[in-house]
Amino acid sequence: MFYRIVKIFYLMTEKRRLIYFQNPQRCVASHAEHVRIYEALAMRDRARAVELVHSHLQGVDGYWHDLIDATTLPTPGRSQEPPFPS
């Protein structure tokens, strides 16, 4: 069931990930988070895995909300062009 949910999410967010992972530091940080999640699952540490997944999703969600806010809220002296291609 988890695989199916993640696969659907993965397919739905392909274009977003192309933008997000243009930053190499995000690639490294995201990979490290996924490795920690995998290790918790491999150790069958349910509580740790849930904590790590929750933290990971909050970070990703926060990034996208910040990006959306930055592109929709007017800021004096800043171009209103989005920071990524449409």
PyMOL Python script that loads the backbone (N, CA, C, O; Angstrom):
from pymol import cmd

cmd.read_pdbstr("""\
ATOM      1  N   MET A   1       0.825  -1.185   0.000  1.00  0.00           N
ATOM      2  CA  MET A   1       0.000   0.000   0.000  1.00  0.00           C
ATOM      3  C   MET A   1       0.874   1.257   0.000  1.00  0.00           C
ATOM      4  O   MET A   1       0.613   2.196  -0.751  1.00  0.00           O
ATOM      5  N   PHE A   2       1.904   1.272   0.837  1.00  0.00           N
ATOM      6  CA  PHE A   2       2.801   2.428   0.898  1.00  0.00           C
ATOM      7  C   PHE A   2       3.440   2.682  -0.464  1.00  0.00           C
ATOM      8  O   PHE A   2       3.514   3.823  -0.919  1.00  0.00           O
ATOM      9  N   TYR A   3       3.897   1.619  -1.105  1.00  0.00           N
ATOM     10  CA  TYR A   3       4.511   1.739  -2.427  1.00  0.00           C
ATOM     11  C   TYR A   3       3.549   2.392  -3.411  1.00  0.00           C
ATOM     12  O   TYR A   3       3.949   3.275  -4.171  1.00  0.00           O
ATOM     13  N   ARG A   4       2.302   1.977  -3.407  1.00  0.00           N
ATOM     14  CA  ARG A   4       1.323   2.548  -4.339  1.00  0.00           C
ATOM     15  C   ARG A   4       1.113   4.040  -4.094  1.00  0.00           C
ATOM     16  O   ARG A   4       1.041   4.827  -5.038  1.00  0.00           O
ATOM     17  N   ILE A   5       1.019   4.417  -2.840  1.00  0.00           N
ATOM     18  CA  ILE A   5       0.829   5.833  -2.511  1.00  0.00           C
ATOM     19  C   ILE A   5       2.038   6.645  -2.960  1.00  0.00           C
ATOM     20  O   ILE A   5       1.891   7.693  -3.589  1.00  0.00           O
ATOM     21  N   VAL A   6       3.227   6.158  -2.635  1.00  0.00           N
ATOM     22  CA  VAL A   6       4.445   6.879  -3.001  1.00  0.00           C
ATOM     23  C   VAL A   6       4.597   6.963  -4.514  1.00  0.00           C
ATOM     24  O   VAL A   6       5.009   7.996  -5.043  1.00  0.00           O
ATOM     25  N   LYS A   7       4.265   5.881  -5.209  1.00  0.00           N
ATOM     26  CA  LYS A   7       4.383   5.876  -6.670  1.00  0.00           C
ATOM     27  C   LYS A   7       3.448   6.917  -7.290  1.00  0.00           C
ATOM     28  O   LYS A   7       3.845   7.645  -8.200  1.00  0.00           O
ATOM     29  N   ILE A   8       2.230   6.987  -6.807  1.00  0.00           N
ATOM     30  CA  ILE A   8       1.280   7.980  -7.320  1.00  0.00           C
ATOM     31  C   ILE A   8       1.805   9.387  -7.060  1.00  0.00           C
ATOM     32  O   ILE A   8       1.781  10.243  -7.944  1.00  0.00           O
ATOM     33  N   PHE A   9       2.278   9.614  -5.839  1.00  0.00           N
ATOM     34  CA  PHE A   9       2.842  10.922  -5.496  1.00  0.00           C
ATOM     35  C   PHE A   9       4.025  11.245  -6.403  1.00  0.00           C
ATOM     36  O   PHE A   9       4.150  12.366  -6.897  1.00  0.00           O
ATOM     37  N   TYR A  10       4.875  10.274  -6.613  1.00  0.00           N
ATOM     38  CA  TYR A  10       6.071  10.452  -7.451  1.00  0.00           C
ATOM     39  C   TYR A  10       5.676  10.873  -8.868  1.00  0.00           C
ATOM     40  O   TYR A  10       6.267  11.795  -9.430  1.00  0.00           O
ATOM     41  N   LEU A  11       4.694  10.207  -9.435  1.00  0.00           N
ATOM     42  CA  LEU A  11       4.247  10.532 -10.787  1.00  0.00           C
ATOM     43  C   LEU A  11       3.594  11.913 -10.847  1.00  0.00           C
ATOM     44  O   LEU A  11       3.779  12.648 -11.817  1.00  0.00           O
ATOM     45  N   MET A  12       2.833  12.263  -9.816  1.00  0.00           N
ATOM     46  CA  MET A  12       2.127  13.545  -9.807  1.00  0.00           C
ATOM     47  C   MET A  12       3.063  14.733  -9.617  1.00  0.00           C
ATOM     48  O   MET A  12       2.723  15.852 -10.001  1.00  0.00           O
ATOM     49  N   THR A  13       4.224  14.509  -9.036  1.00  0.00           N
ATOM     50  CA  THR A  13       5.112  15.630  -8.699  1.00  0.00           C
ATOM     51  C   THR A  13       6.355  15.705  -9.578  1.00  0.00           C
ATOM     52  O   THR A  13       7.318  16.385  -9.225  1.00  0.00           O
ATOM     53  N   GLU A  14       6.349  15.029 -10.695  1.00  0.00           N
ATOM     54  CA  GLU A  14       7.543  14.985 -11.543  1.00  0.00           C
ATOM     55  C   GLU A  14       8.047  16.380 -11.918  1.00  0.00           C
ATOM     56  O   GLU A  14       9.238  16.660 -11.784  1.00  0.00           O
ATOM     57  N   LYS A  15       7.171  17.240 -12.378  1.00  0.00           N
ATOM     58  CA  LYS A  15       7.600  18.578 -12.802  1.00  0.00           C
ATOM     59  C   LYS A  15       8.099  19.402 -11.621  1.00  0.00           C
ATOM     60  O   LYS A  15       9.063  20.157 -11.753  1.00  0.00           O
ATOM     61  N   ARG A  16       7.457  19.264 -10.482  1.00  0.00           N
ATOM     62  CA  ARG A  16       7.909  19.989  -9.296  1.00  0.00           C
ATOM     63  C   ARG A  16       9.307  19.542  -8.886  1.00  0.00           C
ATOM     64  O   ARG A  16      10.149  20.365  -8.524  1.00  0.00           O
ATOM     65  N   ARG A  17       9.547  18.251  -8.942  1.00  0.00           N
ATOM     66  CA  ARG A  17      10.856  17.735  -8.550  1.00  0.00           C
ATOM     67  C   ARG A  17      11.957  18.215  -9.480  1.00  0.00           C
ATOM     68  O   ARG A  17      13.085  18.429  -9.036  1.00  0.00           O
ATOM     69  N   LEU A  18      11.656  18.386 -10.750  1.00  0.00           N
ATOM     70  CA  LEU A  18      12.656  18.905 -11.683  1.00  0.00           C
ATOM     71  C   LEU A  18      13.108  20.296 -11.255  1.00  0.00           C
ATOM     72  O   LEU A  18      14.286  20.636 -11.369  1.00  0.00           O
ATOM     73  N   ILE A  19      12.173  21.091 -10.766  1.00  0.00           N
ATOM     74  CA  ILE A  19      12.499  22.433 -10.283  1.00  0.00           C
ATOM     75  C   ILE A  19      13.236  22.339  -8.955  1.00  0.00           C
ATOM     76  O   ILE A  19      14.287  22.953  -8.773  1.00  0.00           O
ATOM     77  N   TYR A  20      12.683  21.575  -8.040  1.00  0.00           N
ATOM     78  CA  TYR A  20      13.233  21.473  -6.687  1.00  0.00           C
ATOM     79  C   TYR A  20      14.678  20.994  -6.689  1.00  0.00           C
ATOM     80  O   TYR A  20      15.512  21.524  -5.955  1.00  0.00           O
ATOM     81  N   PHE A  21      14.972  20.003  -7.506  1.00  0.00           N
ATOM     82  CA  PHE A  21      16.292  19.401  -7.475  1.00  0.00           C
ATOM     83  C   PHE A  21      17.305  20.072  -8.407  1.00  0.00           C
ATOM     84  O   PHE A  21      18.369  19.511  -8.670  1.00  0.00           O
ATOM     85  N   GLN A  22      16.986  21.251  -8.900  1.00  0.00           N
ATOM     86  CA  GLN A  22      17.985  22.031  -9.617  1.00  0.00           C
ATOM     87  C   GLN A  22      19.080  22.496  -8.657  1.00  0.00           C
ATOM     88  O   GLN A  22      20.190  22.815  -9.081  1.00  0.00           O
ATOM     89  N   ASN A  23      18.765  22.532  -7.386  1.00  0.00           N
ATOM     90  CA  ASN A  23      19.719  22.921  -6.353  1.00  0.00           C
ATOM     91  C   ASN A  23      20.428  21.659  -5.848  1.00  0.00           C
ATOM     92  O   ASN A  23      19.777  20.800  -5.254  1.00  0.00           O
ATOM     93  N   PRO A  24      21.742  21.522  -6.066  1.00  0.00           N
ATOM     94  CA  PRO A  24      22.459  20.304  -5.663  1.00  0.00           C
ATOM     95  C   PRO A  24      22.400  20.027  -4.161  1.00  0.00           C
ATOM     96  O   PRO A  24      22.399  18.864  -3.757  1.00  0.00           O
ATOM     97  N   GLN A  25      22.352  21.064  -3.327  1.00  0.00           N
ATOM     98  CA  GLN A  25      22.273  20.831  -1.885  1.00  0.00           C
ATOM     99  C   GLN A  25      20.965  20.147  -1.511  1.00  0.00           C
ATOM    100  O   GLN A  25      20.925  19.337  -0.585  1.00  0.00           O
ATOM    101  N   ARG A  26      19.903  20.471  -2.225  1.00  0.00           N
ATOM    102  CA  ARG A  26      18.619  19.814  -1.964  1.00  0.00           C
ATOM    103  C   ARG A  26      18.701  18.333  -2.314  1.00  0.00           C
ATOM    104  O   ARG A  26      18.112  17.495  -1.632  1.00  0.00           O
ATOM    105  N   CYS A  27      19.425  18.016  -3.370  1.00  0.00           N
ATOM    106  CA  CYS A  27      19.596  16.608  -3.759  1.00  0.00           C
ATOM    107  C   CYS A  27      20.275  15.828  -2.634  1.00  0.00           C
ATOM    108  O   CYS A  27      19.820  14.752  -2.247  1.00  0.00           O
ATOM    109  N   VAL A  28      21.360  16.382  -2.121  1.00  0.00           N
ATOM    110  CA  VAL A  28      22.121  15.717  -1.060  1.00  0.00           C
ATOM    111  C   VAL A  28      21.265  15.581   0.200  1.00  0.00           C
ATOM    112  O   VAL A  28      21.210  14.506   0.798  1.00  0.00           O
ATOM    113  N   ALA A  29      20.602  16.659   0.604  1.00  0.00           N
ATOM    114  CA  ALA A  29      19.798  16.634   1.817  1.00  0.00           C
ATOM    115  C   ALA A  29      18.625  15.663   1.691  1.00  0.00           C
ATOM    116  O   ALA A  29      18.329  14.913   2.622  1.00  0.00           O
ATOM    117  N   SER A  30      17.964  15.682   0.542  1.00  0.00           N
ATOM    118  CA  SER A  30      16.833  14.790   0.328  1.00  0.00           C
ATOM    119  C   SER A  30      17.275  13.332   0.346  1.00  0.00           C
ATOM    120  O   SER A  30      16.611  12.485   0.944  1.00  0.00           O
ATOM    121  N   HIS A  31      18.390  13.041  -0.305  1.00  0.00           N
ATOM    122  CA  HIS A  31      18.901  11.671  -0.310  1.00  0.00           C
ATOM    123  C   HIS A  31      19.209  11.205   1.111  1.00  0.00           C
ATOM    124  O   HIS A  31      18.881  10.080   1.487  1.00  0.00           O
ATOM    125  N   ALA A  32      19.842  12.076   1.898  1.00  0.00           N
ATOM    126  CA  ALA A  32      20.173  11.728   3.287  1.00  0.00           C
ATOM    127  C   ALA A  32      18.899  11.458   4.095  1.00  0.00           C
ATOM    128  O   ALA A  32      18.861  10.530   4.903  1.00  0.00           O
ATOM    129  N   GLU A  33      17.866  12.263   3.879  1.00  0.00           N
ATOM    130  CA  GLU A  33      16.599  12.033   4.583  1.00  0.00           C
ATOM    131  C   GLU A  33      16.002  10.686   4.189  1.00  0.00           C
ATOM    132  O   GLU A  33      15.517   9.941   5.041  1.00  0.00           O
ATOM    133  N   HIS A  34      16.038  10.381   2.907  1.00  0.00           N
ATOM    134  CA  HIS A  34      15.487   9.103   2.447  1.00  0.00           C
ATOM    135  C   HIS A  34      16.292   7.918   2.980  1.00  0.00           C
ATOM    136  O   HIS A  34      15.719   6.877   3.299  1.00  0.00           O
ATOM    137  N   VAL A  35      17.593   8.065   3.078  1.00  0.00           N
ATOM    138  CA  VAL A  35      18.424   6.996   3.634  1.00  0.00           C
ATOM    139  C   VAL A  35      18.050   6.761   5.098  1.00  0.00           C
ATOM    140  O   VAL A  35      17.931   5.613   5.528  1.00  0.00           O
ATOM    141  N   ARG A  36      17.864   7.835   5.864  1.00  0.00           N
ATOM    142  CA  ARG A  36      17.476   7.677   7.273  1.00  0.00           C
ATOM    143  C   ARG A  36      16.110   7.008   7.394  1.00  0.00           C
ATOM    144  O   ARG A  36      15.904   6.172   8.274  1.00  0.00           O
ATOM    145  N   ILE A  37      15.183   7.369   6.520  1.00  0.00           N
ATOM    146  CA  ILE A  37      13.864   6.720   6.529  1.00  0.00           C
ATOM    147  C   ILE A  37      14.015   5.229   6.214  1.00  0.00           C
ATOM    148  O   ILE A  37      13.426   4.385   6.888  1.00  0.00           O
ATOM    149  N   TYR A  38      14.795   4.918   5.200  1.00  0.00           N
ATOM    150  CA  TYR A  38      15.026   3.519   4.825  1.00  0.00           C
ATOM    151  C   TYR A  38      15.639   2.737   5.989  1.00  0.00           C
ATOM    152  O   TYR A  38      15.213   1.623   6.293  1.00  0.00           O
ATOM    153  N   GLU A  39      16.632   3.330   6.628  1.00  0.00           N
ATOM    154  CA  GLU A  39      17.294   2.644   7.747  1.00  0.00           C
ATOM    155  C   GLU A  39      16.321   2.382   8.894  1.00  0.00           C
ATOM    156  O   GLU A  39      16.355   1.314   9.505  1.00  0.00           O
ATOM    157  N   ALA A  40      15.465   3.339   9.184  1.00  0.00           N
ATOM    158  CA  ALA A  40      14.466   3.132  10.241  1.00  0.00           C
ATOM    159  C   ALA A  40      13.513   2.003   9.862  1.00  0.00           C
ATOM    160  O   ALA A  40      13.156   1.174  10.700  1.00  0.00           O
ATOM    161  N   LEU A  41      13.105   1.976   8.600  1.00  0.00           N
ATOM    162  CA  LEU A  41      12.228   0.889   8.143  1.00  0.00           C
ATOM    163  C   LEU A  41      12.945  -0.457   8.203  1.00  0.00           C
ATOM    164  O   LEU A  41      12.364  -1.456   8.628  1.00  0.00           O
ATOM    165  N   ALA A  42      14.201  -0.482   7.779  1.00  0.00           N
ATOM    166  CA  ALA A  42      14.969  -1.729   7.795  1.00  0.00           C
ATOM    167  C   ALA A  42      15.137  -2.252   9.221  1.00  0.00           C
ATOM    168  O   ALA A  42      15.168  -3.462   9.446  1.00  0.00           O
ATOM    169  N   MET A  43      15.244  -1.335  10.180  1.00  0.00           N
ATOM    170  CA  MET A  43      15.377  -1.727  11.590  1.00  0.00           C
ATOM    171  C   MET A  43      14.011  -1.980  12.240  1.00  0.00           C
ATOM    172  O   MET A  43      13.915  -2.307  13.423  1.00  0.00           O
ATOM    173  N   ARG A  44      12.966  -1.820  11.435  1.00  0.00           N
ATOM    174  CA  ARG A  44      11.580  -1.994  11.905  1.00  0.00           C
ATOM    175  C   ARG A  44      11.245  -1.057  13.069  1.00  0.00           C
ATOM    176  O   ARG A  44      10.478  -1.394  13.971  1.00  0.00           O
ATOM    177  N   ASP A  45      11.849   0.127  13.011  1.00  0.00           N
ATOM    178  CA  ASP A  45      11.602   1.152  14.018  1.00  0.00           C
ATOM    179  C   ASP A  45      10.475   2.043  13.506  1.00  0.00           C
ATOM    180  O   ASP A  45      10.711   3.100  12.922  1.00  0.00           O
ATOM    181  N   ARG A  46       9.257   1.595  13.738  1.00  0.00           N
ATOM    182  CA  ARG A  46       8.084   2.263  13.208  1.00  0.00           C
ATOM    183  C   ARG A  46       8.004   3.718  13.675  1.00  0.00           C
ATOM    184  O   ARG A  46       7.771   4.620  12.870  1.00  0.00           O
ATOM    185  N   ALA A  47       8.196   3.939  14.955  1.00  0.00           N
ATOM    186  CA  ALA A  47       8.074   5.296  15.500  1.00  0.00           C
ATOM    187  C   ALA A  47       9.079   6.242  14.845  1.00  0.00           C
ATOM    188  O   ALA A  47       8.739   7.373  14.500  1.00  0.00           O
ATOM    189  N   ARG A  48      10.303   5.781  14.676  1.00  0.00           N
ATOM    190  CA  ARG A  48      11.344   6.620  14.049  1.00  0.00           C
ATOM    191  C   ARG A  48      11.020   6.869  12.577  1.00  0.00           C
ATOM    192  O   ARG A  48      11.177   7.985  12.083  1.00  0.00           O
ATOM    193  N   ALA A  49      10.569   5.831  11.882  1.00  0.00           N
ATOM    194  CA  ALA A  49      10.224   5.984  10.465  1.00  0.00           C
ATOM    195  C   ALA A  49       9.090   6.994  10.290  1.00  0.00           C
ATOM    196  O   ALA A  49       9.153   7.851   9.409  1.00  0.00           O
ATOM    197  N   VAL A  50       8.061   6.895  11.121  1.00  0.00           N
ATOM    198  CA  VAL A  50       6.936   7.832  11.047  1.00  0.00           C
ATOM    199  C   VAL A  50       7.420   9.249  11.320  1.00  0.00           C
ATOM    200  O   VAL A  50       7.042  10.188  10.619  1.00  0.00           O
ATOM    201  N   GLU A  51       8.258   9.399  12.342  1.00  0.00           N
ATOM    202  CA  GLU A  51       8.809  10.714  12.679  1.00  0.00           C
ATOM    203  C   GLU A  51       9.604  11.297  11.511  1.00  0.00           C
ATOM    204  O   GLU A  51       9.449  12.472  11.177  1.00  0.00           O
ATOM    205  N   LEU A  52      10.447  10.481  10.896  1.00  0.00           N
ATOM    206  CA  LEU A  52      11.282  10.950   9.784  1.00  0.00           C
ATOM    207  C   LEU A  52      10.449  11.302   8.549  1.00  0.00           C
ATOM    208  O   LEU A  52      10.704  12.315   7.897  1.00  0.00           O
ATOM    209  N   VAL A  53       9.459  10.474   8.227  1.00  0.00           N
ATOM    210  CA  VAL A  53       8.596  10.758   7.074  1.00  0.00           C
ATOM    211  C   VAL A  53       7.818  12.048   7.322  1.00  0.00           C
ATOM    212  O   VAL A  53       7.705  12.895   6.436  1.00  0.00           O
ATOM    213  N   HIS A  54       7.288  12.187   8.520  1.00  0.00           N
ATOM    214  CA  HIS A  54       6.536  13.398   8.852  1.00  0.00           C
ATOM    215  C   HIS A  54       7.420  14.638   8.706  1.00  0.00           C
ATOM    216  O   HIS A  54       7.010  15.635   8.111  1.00  0.00           O
ATOM    217  N   SER A  55       8.618  14.570   9.247  1.00  0.00           N
ATOM    218  CA  SER A  55       9.557  15.688   9.161  1.00  0.00           C
ATOM    219  C   SER A  55       9.905  15.998   7.703  1.00  0.00           C
ATOM    220  O   SER A  55       9.944  17.160   7.299  1.00  0.00           O
ATOM    221  N   HIS A  56      10.157  14.952   6.925  1.00  0.00           N
ATOM    222  CA  HIS A  56      10.502  15.117   5.514  1.00  0.00           C
ATOM    223  C   HIS A  56       9.361  15.806   4.758  1.00  0.00           C
ATOM    224  O   HIS A  56       9.593  16.748   4.002  1.00  0.00           O
ATOM    225  N   LEU A  57       8.157  15.341   4.963  1.00  0.00           N
ATOM    226  CA  LEU A  57       7.015  15.912   4.244  1.00  0.00           C
ATOM    227  C   LEU A  57       6.734  17.345   4.695  1.00  0.00           C
ATOM    228  O   LEU A  57       6.321  18.172   3.881  1.00  0.00           O
ATOM    229  N   GLN A  58       6.947  17.649   5.954  1.00  0.00           N
ATOM    230  CA  GLN A  58       6.776  19.027   6.418  1.00  0.00           C
ATOM    231  C   GLN A  58       7.787  19.954   5.740  1.00  0.00           C
ATOM    232  O   GLN A  58       7.447  21.071   5.350  1.00  0.00           O
ATOM    233  N   GLY A  59       9.024  19.488   5.604  1.00  0.00           N
ATOM    234  CA  GLY A  59      10.046  20.292   4.951  1.00  0.00           C
ATOM    235  C   GLY A  59       9.724  20.565   3.499  1.00  0.00           C
ATOM    236  O   GLY A  59       9.883  21.687   3.017  1.00  0.00           O
ATOM    237  N   VAL A  60       9.275  19.545   2.808  1.00  0.00           N
ATOM    238  CA  VAL A  60       8.917  19.691   1.394  1.00  0.00           C
ATOM    239  C   VAL A  60       7.698  20.598   1.258  1.00  0.00           C
ATOM    240  O   VAL A  60       7.664  21.483   0.402  1.00  0.00           O
ATOM    241  N   ASP A  61       6.711  20.374   2.099  1.00  0.00           N
ATOM    242  CA  ASP A  61       5.504  21.194   2.054  1.00  0.00           C
ATOM    243  C   ASP A  61       5.844  22.661   2.333  1.00  0.00           C
ATOM    244  O   ASP A  61       5.335  23.558   1.662  1.00  0.00           O
ATOM    245  N   GLY A  62       6.699  22.896   3.316  1.00  0.00           N
ATOM    246  CA  GLY A  62       7.110  24.265   3.639  1.00  0.00           C
ATOM    247  C   GLY A  62       7.815  24.935   2.476  1.00  0.00           C
ATOM    248  O   GLY A  62       7.589  26.113   2.200  1.00  0.00           O
ATOM    249  N   TYR A  63       8.673  24.182   1.790  1.00  0.00           N
ATOM    250  CA  TYR A  63       9.385  24.733   0.629  1.00  0.00           C
ATOM    251  C   TYR A  63       8.382  25.190  -0.427  1.00  0.00           C
ATOM    252  O   TYR A  63       8.495  26.302  -0.943  1.00  0.00           O
ATOM    253  N   TRP A  64       7.410  24.351  -0.754  1.00  0.00           N
ATOM    254  CA  TRP A  64       6.466  24.695  -1.816  1.00  0.00           C
ATOM    255  C   TRP A  64       5.563  25.845  -1.405  1.00  0.00           C
ATOM    256  O   TRP A  64       5.240  26.697  -2.233  1.00  0.00           O
ATOM    257  N   HIS A  65       5.148  25.890  -0.148  1.00  0.00           N
ATOM    258  CA  HIS A  65       4.334  27.023   0.303  1.00  0.00           C
ATOM    259  C   HIS A  65       5.131  28.320   0.237  1.00  0.00           C
ATOM    260  O   HIS A  65       4.602  29.347  -0.188  1.00  0.00           O
ATOM    261  N   ASP A  66       6.394  28.286   0.651  1.00  0.00           N
ATOM    262  CA  ASP A  66       7.239  29.471   0.569  1.00  0.00           C
ATOM    263  C   ASP A  66       7.411  29.919  -0.880  1.00  0.00           C
ATOM    264  O   ASP A  66       7.359  31.114  -1.173  1.00  0.00           O
ATOM    265  N   LEU A  67       7.615  28.970  -1.777  1.00  0.00           N
ATOM    266  CA  LEU A  67       7.791  29.297  -3.191  1.00  0.00           C
ATOM    267  C   LEU A  67       6.521  29.900  -3.770  1.00  0.00           C
ATOM    268  O   LEU A  67       6.581  30.883  -4.508  1.00  0.00           O
ATOM    269  N   ILE A  68       5.378  29.321  -3.444  1.00  0.00           N
ATOM    270  CA  ILE A  68       4.102  29.844  -3.944  1.00  0.00           C
ATOM    271  C   ILE A  68       3.866  31.250  -3.396  1.00  0.00           C
ATOM    272  O   ILE A  68       3.465  32.148  -4.135  1.00  0.00           O
ATOM    273  N   ASP A  69       4.114  31.439  -2.101  1.00  0.00           N
ATOM    274  CA  ASP A  69       3.945  32.765  -1.504  1.00  0.00           C
ATOM    275  C   ASP A  69       4.868  33.783  -2.159  1.00  0.00           C
ATOM    276  O   ASP A  69       4.465  34.918  -2.416  1.00  0.00           O
ATOM    277  N   ALA A  70       6.096  33.382  -2.427  1.00  0.00           N
ATOM    278  CA  ALA A  70       7.073  34.299  -3.025  1.00  0.00           C
ATOM    279  C   ALA A  70       6.681  34.698  -4.436  1.00  0.00           C
ATOM    280  O   ALA A  70       7.047  35.780  -4.897  1.00  0.00           O
ATOM    281  N   THR A  71       5.948  33.849  -5.123  1.00  0.00           N
ATOM    282  CA  THR A  71       5.588  34.156  -6.503  1.00  0.00           C
ATOM    283  C   THR A  71       4.220  34.810  -6.622  1.00  0.00           C
ATOM    284  O   THR A  71       3.874  35.304  -7.695  1.00  0.00           O
ATOM    285  N   THR A  72       3.426  34.827  -5.542  1.00  0.00           N
ATOM    286  CA  THR A  72       2.089  35.403  -5.642  1.00  0.00           C
ATOM    287  C   THR A  72       1.911  36.680  -4.837  1.00  0.00           C
ATOM    288  O   THR A  72       1.024  37.478  -5.139  1.00  0.00           O
ATOM    289  N   LEU A  73       2.738  36.888  -3.818  1.00  0.00           N
ATOM    290  CA  LEU A  73       2.604  38.088  -3.013  1.00  0.00           C
ATOM    291  C   LEU A  73       3.487  39.206  -3.570  1.00  0.00           C
ATOM    292  O   LEU A  73       4.675  38.990  -3.806  1.00  0.00           O
ATOM    293  N   PRO A  74       2.926  40.385  -3.782  1.00  0.00           N
ATOM    294  CA  PRO A  74       3.744  41.482  -4.297  1.00  0.00           C
ATOM    295  C   PRO A  74       4.768  41.934  -3.257  1.00  0.00           C
ATOM    296  O   PRO A  74       4.447  42.111  -2.082  1.00  0.00           O
ATOM    297  N   THR A  75       5.996  42.115  -3.710  1.00  0.00           N
ATOM    298  CA  THR A  75       7.071  42.611  -2.868  1.00  0.00           C
ATOM    299  C   THR A  75       7.662  43.830  -3.559  1.00  0.00           C
ATOM    300  O   THR A  75       8.075  43.749  -4.715  1.00  0.00           O
ATOM    301  N   PRO A  76       7.706  44.973  -2.848  1.00  0.00           N
ATOM    302  CA  PRO A  76       8.251  46.189  -3.473  1.00  0.00           C
ATOM    303  C   PRO A  76       9.669  45.957  -4.005  1.00  0.00           C
ATOM    304  O   PRO A  76      10.522  45.398  -3.315  1.00  0.00           O
ATOM    305  N   GLY A  77       9.898  46.394  -5.232  1.00  0.00           N
ATOM    306  CA  GLY A  77      11.226  46.304  -5.817  1.00  0.00           C
ATOM    307  C   GLY A  77      11.590  44.955  -6.396  1.00  0.00           C
ATOM    308  O   GLY A  77      12.705  44.776  -6.886  1.00  0.00           O
ATOM    309  N   ARG A  78      10.674  43.999  -6.351  1.00  0.00           N
ATOM    310  CA  ARG A  78      10.977  42.677  -6.885  1.00  0.00           C
ATOM    311  C   ARG A  78      10.076  42.375  -8.062  1.00  0.00           C
ATOM    312  O   ARG A  78       8.884  42.680  -8.043  1.00  0.00           O
ATOM    313  N   SER A  79      10.648  41.781  -9.073  1.00  0.00           N
ATOM    314  CA  SER A  79       9.897  41.374 -10.242  1.00  0.00           C
ATOM    315  C   SER A  79       8.833  40.371  -9.836  1.00  0.00           C
ATOM    316  O   SER A  79       9.056  39.563  -8.935  1.00  0.00           O
ATOM    317  N   GLN A  80       7.694  40.409 -10.479  1.00  0.00           N
ATOM    318  CA  GLN A  80       6.625  39.458 -10.196  1.00  0.00           C
ATOM    319  C   GLN A  80       6.731  38.209 -11.055  1.00  0.00           C
ATOM    320  O   GLN A  80       5.831  37.369 -11.043  1.00  0.00           O
ATOM    321  N   GLU A  81       7.825  38.080 -11.801  1.00  0.00           N
ATOM    322  CA  GLU A  81       8.031  36.882 -12.600  1.00  0.00           C
ATOM    323  C   GLU A  81       8.337  35.704 -11.671  1.00  0.00           C
ATOM    324  O   GLU A  81       9.105  35.867 -10.723  1.00  0.00           O
ATOM    325  N   PRO A  82       7.763  34.531 -11.913  1.00  0.00           N
ATOM    326  CA  PRO A  82       8.075  33.380 -11.066  1.00  0.00           C
ATOM    327  C   PRO A  82       9.533  32.999 -11.213  1.00  0.00           C
ATOM    328  O   PRO A  82      10.130  33.229 -12.265  1.00  0.00           O
ATOM    329  N   PRO A  83      10.132  32.404 -10.144  1.00  0.00           N
ATOM    330  CA  PRO A  83      11.550  32.067 -10.184  1.00  0.00           C
ATOM    331  C   PRO A  83      11.857  30.792 -10.958  1.00  0.00           C
ATOM    332  O   PRO A  83      12.982  30.294 -10.915  1.00  0.00           O
ATOM    333  N   PHE A  84      10.868  30.265 -11.662  1.00  0.00           N
ATOM    334  CA  PHE A  84      11.072  29.069 -12.437  1.00  0.00           C
ATOM    335  C   PHE A  84      10.244  29.143 -13.706  1.00  0.00           C
ATOM    336  O   PHE A  84       9.263  29.885 -13.754  1.00  0.00           O
ATOM    337  N   PRO A  85      10.611  28.398 -14.729  1.00  0.00           N
ATOM    338  CA  PRO A  85       9.841  28.445 -15.978  1.00  0.00           C
ATOM    339  C   PRO A  85       8.469  27.846 -15.821  1.00  0.00           C
ATOM    340  O   PRO A  85       8.281  26.910 -15.044  1.00  0.00           O
ATOM    341  N   SER A  86       7.503  28.378 -16.553  1.00  0.00           N
ATOM    342  CA  SER A  86       6.127  27.855 -16.500  1.00  0.00           C
ATOM    343  C   SER A  86       6.015  26.542 -17.206  1.00  0.00           C
ATOM    344  O   SER A  86       4.931  25.960 -17.260  1.00  0.00           O
TER     345      SER A  86
END
""", "prot")
cmd.dss("prot")
cmd.show_as("cartoon", "prot")
cmd.util.cbc("prot")
cmd.orient("prot")
